[in-house]
Amino acid sequence: MPLTVPAPASKRREIWRLAWPQMLMMVAHFFVGFVDVLVAGKLGTDVQASLGLITQSFFFFLIIAIAVSNGVVAAVSQSLGAGLARRAQRYTMFSLALALAGGLLIFGAGVLLRGPFLDVLQTPPDIRDESAYMLTVFLLVVPANYILNVGNAVFRAYKRVDIPLIALTIVSVVNTVADLGLGLGMWGLPAYGYKGLAWATFFSYLAGALFILFVLARHEILRLRAFPPVRWMKPAWSYLFKVAWPAGLTHILWQTGYLVLFAIVASLPRENVNALAGLTAGMRVESALFLPAFAFNMTASVLVGHFLGAGDTHEARRTGWQILGFGCGVISLLGVVVWQFVEPIAALLTTSDAVTKQIVEYLFWNILAIPFTTASMILVGIMSGAGATLYNLVIFGSATWLIRLPLAYFLGHVVLKDSAGVWMAMLASQVVQAGAGLYIFHFKNWSRFSMRNQKQLPTIRTDQCAPRTQKP
């Protein structure tokens, strides 16, 4: 049966209806990584090291999926907001094809360049074999992961956030069962160790991707005859590319920025090893706080996209302010609660007093930054829904590379000569980032990036190529 967009409720109810399943979705995603690390730890330090190395690299393999997903949310949500269901379906088919092609491209390039890639990562000889095997299997995961990411973006654009939640729950459950079964040999299954751990990731994402394709087909969105003609693809690709490339480049700058931050901490004049351990553990606690923030980020992109598609710029802006107020308020309250238990939480993550001190200090500065970090994440969602990802690129790129990293080095290596300077720089960059984002949101015409304002794309606006008997 055809997929329909749920009827809008009151604004606060709709924000919450979209946000809470996506919070649970992020929890499911969190548990995938958590179980992997837990099982790898039981298999040995070499396996845990290999998993960490390849998992960190895997974020770079997802660049095309993240870029296309941003374009999908903007294009499909705006199409549905404009009442153009056929255009939304065509964008879905086109985007899934791009995702599959991109996934296969990354897989092929990765297999050919696997050896040099491991050399660039400075893979220690002791874990070279495990890392090479995991890299090969993780490359096999890429096409399924791409389909899952883009398919989930499509359903979010349709406001059917229950389907991505089910999909990631399937991924989490299959991954947990396969990790424990194939990795540790539980339930009578053969124990394949690190090989079983790698294949658990493959089977889980394949199951999630197959579920997404099944639901798309069941709702008559995934249909061969709905694939757009070539003359439609050119303007469609033009808009997708305009949204996708800044989103992809933002992801690259963000990930490499964290790698540089780790290097700055690792080379501190004092307590560098303890500071590095504190940063790693502190980020795990902090990431749990930002699961709800990602939910509000995705909610903002969907609702803003729908309103801009309908031509209601005023309501898009008003909704953005409501999500900012609601999201920042909720997550700041969570931060206040966590702040009361910082020391016990830190003590659970390490047996070292020196590392505990570093975790507490890291969380002090970064929980203080929560209102600014949450605002930044929600503003990213708003701009993504509008197709204005170029603003995200400028804001995040500048805040990371012109504020955070130079200031972290200056305060950490020159002024204070310890990790406190790095944590202060992280807070300062979040303040600048949020301030710049709020300025653009309030004063700039970011809605001009929506499809309704792309004068050079008439075929997209009128949905040409539709049958004459069907209204666009």
N, C-alpha and C positions, 0 to 999 in steps of 0.2 A: 504494500500500500504506500502511496506517496507520503513523503515526510513533510510535516507542517510545522510552522513556527508557533510555539505556545502563545496563547493570547496574553498580552501584557497585563500585569496586575498593578497595584500601586507601586510607586517607584522604590520605596524601601523594601517592600516584599519581593519585588523582582530582583533587586540587587542581592538580597539574601538568598533567594531561590537559585540564583546562578552561582553565588559564591560558595555556599557550604558544600555542594558536591565536588567543586574544584579543590576545596581544602582537603577533602578526603582523598581525592585523586593525587594530590601532591604527597599525602602521607603514604599512599600505596607506592608511589615512585620512590620515596625515601626508603621504604623497607626493602626494595629491590637491592639498592646499594648496601644497606645495613647487613642484610643476610649474606651477601657476597663477601663482605669484609669479615663477618663473623666466622663463616666456614673456611675462608682462606687462612685466617689466624689459626684455626685448628689443624690445618694441613701443613703449616710451617711458615717460618719467616720468609723463605725464598718465594713461596707461592704468594704470600701477602704482598711482598715487594713487587713481584711481577704483575699482580692484579692492579696495584696502585699505579704502576707505570703505564700500563695499557689503558686502564680506565680513564686516566687523565688525558691521554692522547685521543681517546675515543670522542671527546668533546669537539675536537677539531674536525673529525670525520663527519660530524653532524651539521656542518656549516650550511650546506645546501638545504637540508631539511628545515632548519631554523629559519633561513631566509624565505623559502617558499611558504612556510606556515604563516609567517607574518603577512605575506601577500594574500594568502587564501582568506585569512580572517577579514582583512580589509575589503577584498573584492566580493566575497560571498555575503558578508553581513550587509554591506552597502547595497548589493543587488537585491537582497531580500527586503531591506528597508524600503527600496524603491518599488517593491511589488513585482520584480522581474525574476520569477522562479526559474525560468528557462535559462536566463543568463547565469544564475547561481549554479545550476546543474552543469552548464558548460565549463564554468570556471573550476568546478570540482573535478570533472573528468580531465581537463587540461592539466590541472595541478597534480593530480595523481600520476599522470603520465610523466610529468616533469620530475616528480619525486622518484619514480621507479628508474627513470633514465639517470638521474643524479646518483642514486644509490648504486646502480651498476657501474657507473663511471668511477666512483670512489673505490668500489670493490676491486675493479680491474687495475686501477692505478696503484692501489695499496698492495696488491699481490705482486705486481711487477717491481715495486720499490720497497718491498718489505725489508730486505737486508740493509740498504742505505738508511731507511727510516729508523731502524733499531740502532744504527751507528750514530745518527744525529741525536738520539735520546741518551747516548752514552750508557747503553745497557751493560751492566756488569757481566763479565763472562760467566759467573756462577749462576746467573738466572737467564742466560741467553736462550737456552732451549725452551724453558717454560714460557718466556716472553714471546718467542717466535710462534709457538703453538697457539697461545692465547690471541695474539695479533691476527693470525690467520682465521680463527673462528670468529673473532669480533668483526672482521671484515665481512664475513658471511652474514653477520647480523645486520649490516648497514642497510640493504634494500628493504628488509622487513621493518626496521626502525623508521625509515623514511616514510613508508606507507602508513605506519601507525601514527607518526607525528602529524602528517598532513591530513589523514582521515580524522583524527581527533580535532584538528583545527576546523575542519568543515562542520563537524557536529556542534562545536562551540558556536560557530557563526549562526547555526540554525537554532541556537539557544537550547539544544538538547544535550546538556552537560552530563546527563545521566549515562549516556552511551560511552563517552571517554572514561568515566569513572568505572564502569563495568570492564572496559577494555584493560585499563591499568590494574584493576583488581585481578583479572585473569593473568596478566603478566606477573604480578607479585606472587600469586599463589603457585603458578607453574614454576617460577624461578625458585621459590622456597623449597617446594617438594623435590625438584630436580637437583638443587644444590645439596640438600641433605641426603638424597638418595644416591645420585650419581657421584657426588663429591665424597661423602662420608660412608656410603654403603648402608644407609638405614633402610628399614622395611624389606630387607632381603635383596635389595638391588646391588649390582656390582659396584664396588668402590673404584672409580677411575681417577680420584684425586683431582689435580688441577685441570685435567682434561674434562672431567665430568663437570667441574665448575664452569668452564668455558662453554660447553654444550648446553648447560642449563640456561645460560643467557640467550643462546640461539633459539632454543625451543620456546622459551617464554615470550620473546618478542615475535616469533613466528605465529604463536597462538594468538597474541593480541592483534597482529596485522590481519590474520585470517578472519577473526571476529569482526573487525572493522569493515572488511570487504563484504562479508556476509550481510551485515546490517545495511550497508550502502545499497547492495543489490536487492535486499528485501524491501527497502523503501523506494525502489525504482529510481535511485539516483545513479547507480553504477549500471549504465546500459550502453552497449556499443553504439547504437544509433544516436545517442546523445553526444557522442564525441564531436567537438566543433569542427567545421570546415576550415581549410587553410586560410581563407580570406578573413575569418573571424580571429584566428590565432595571432595574427600580426599585431593588431591594436591591443588584444588581451595580454600578449607577452610584454608589450611596451609598458602597460600599467603595472603588471606583476613585477617586472624588473625594477621599475622605479621605487617600488616599496621594498623589494627583497634585498637589493644589493647593499643599501645602508644598514639593514638589519643584520645581514651576514657579516659585514665589516665591523659593526659594533660588537658582535659576539667575539670576533677575533681579537679586537683591541682589549676587550674585557678579560678574556682568558689569558692572553699574553701579559696583560697588566698584573694579574695575580702571580704569574710565574716570576716576573721581575720583583714583585713585592716579597715573594719567598726568598729570592736571592738577596735582597736588601737585608732581610731579617737574618738569614743564614750567615751573613758577613758582618754582623754587628760587632763592635769592639769588645763588648762585655755580654756574658750570659747568652751567647748566640744560640747554642744548642737548646737550652731551656726555653728561650723565646720562640724558637722554631716549633718545639713541641707544644708550647702554649698557643701559638697561632693555629696549629692543626686541630687541636682539641677545641679551642674556642670557636673556630669556624663551624664545627659540628653542632655545638649548642646553638650558635647564632642561626644556622640554616634551618633548624626546627622552628625558630620564631618566624622565619620568613616564608614558611609554607602558606600561611593564610595570606601574606602579602602577594604572593604569586596568584592566588585565587582572585584577589581584587584586581590585580593587573589584567588577567584574562577577562574578567567580567567587564571592566572598563572598555576594553577593545571591542567587545561584542556590542554593548549597548550604544557606544558612540558611533560605531559603524552603521548600525541600524538607523539611528536618527539622522545621520548625514546622508544615508541613502534615500531617506524620505524627504530630504531637503530641509530638515528642521535643525538648523545650526544652533539656534538658541537653546533648544532642549538638550542637544548634545553637550553644550557647554555647561548647562545647569546640572545635568546628570554627572558630568565629570567632577564638579565641585562636591556633589553629594557623596560620590564614591570616595573622594579624597577625605572628606570629613569623617565618614563612617569607618573607612579602612584605617586611617591613621589613629582614630580614637580607639578602636578595638585592639589593634596590635600594640599600641603604646601601653594600654592597660595590661596586656600579656607581658610586656617588657617589665613593667613595675612589679608584677608577681614574680617573674623569674629573678629580678634583682634581689629579692628577699632571700633567695636560696642559692646565690652565686657560689658561695664558698663550699657548701655541701656538694653541689653539682661538680665543681672543680675537683673536689677530693675523690669523687667517684671515678674520674677519668684518669687519675694518675696516683701513684704512691709517693711521688717526689714532692717535697715541700716547695722546692724552687719552681717546679713546673706549675704547681697549684697557684703560686703567687702570680705567675705569668698569665695563667688562664683568667684569674680574677681580675687582673688589671686590663686584659684584653676585653673582657665582657663589660667592665665598667664603661670604657670609652665607646664601645660599639652598641651597648644597650642605650646609652645616652644619645646615640645617633639614630635610634629607631624611627622617630617621627620623620626625620629627613630621608632616611633610606626608604621607608614605606611610601612616602610622597613621591620619591623618584620612581619607584617601581610602578605605582599607579599611573603616573604621568607617561611613562613609557607605553603602558597599555592604551591610554587615550590617544597618543600620537600614532600608535600602530593601527588602531581602529580607523583613524582618519587617513591612513596612508602616509603620514608625515614622519616616516622613520628617519628622514634626513636630519631632523631636529635631534632625535635620539643619538644619532651618530656624533653630531657636533658636541652635544652636552656631555655624554658619557666619555667620548674620546678625550675631550679637553679636561674634564674633571680628573680622569685617571692619569693621563700622560703629562699634563701641564701642572696639575695641583698635587694629586696624591703621591705619585712616585718621586718627583723632585723634593717635595716637602718631607716625605718619609726619610729620604737619604740625608737631607740637611739636618733635620731634628734628631734622627737616630744615630747618625755617624759623626756629626760635627758639633751640634749643640748639647744635647742630653747624653749622647753616646750609649743609649740603651733602648730597649723596645718601646718604652713609653712614648718616645718621639714618633715612632711608626704608628702607634695606635692613635695618637693625636692627629696625625696627618690623615688617617682614614676618616676621622670625624670631620675634619675641616673639608675634605673633598666631598663628603656627603652633604654638608651644609651648602657648599657652592653648587653642587649638582641639583639639589632640590630648589634652591633659589633661582637658578637659571631656568629650570623647567617650569616653575610657577610663573616666571616673567613671560616666557613664551606662551604658556597656556592662557594667561590673562590678557596680554597685550598684542600678540601676533595673530595673523589670520591663518592659523594652521588648518582650517577647514578647506582651504584652497587646494589641498592635496587630494581631496576626495574625487571620485570618478565624475560626479556631477559638474565639477569645475575644470575637468580636463577637456578643453575646447577642441584639442587636436584628436580626440578619440570619439568621433560621432557614431561609429559602428557599435561601440560598447554602450553608449548612452541609449541608443534606440533599439539595441538588440536585433540588429539585422540578421538575416539568414533564418529567421523563424518561419515556420509554415504560415501561409497567408491566412489560414483559418484560425490561427492562434493569436490572441492579443499579446504583445510583448510585455 
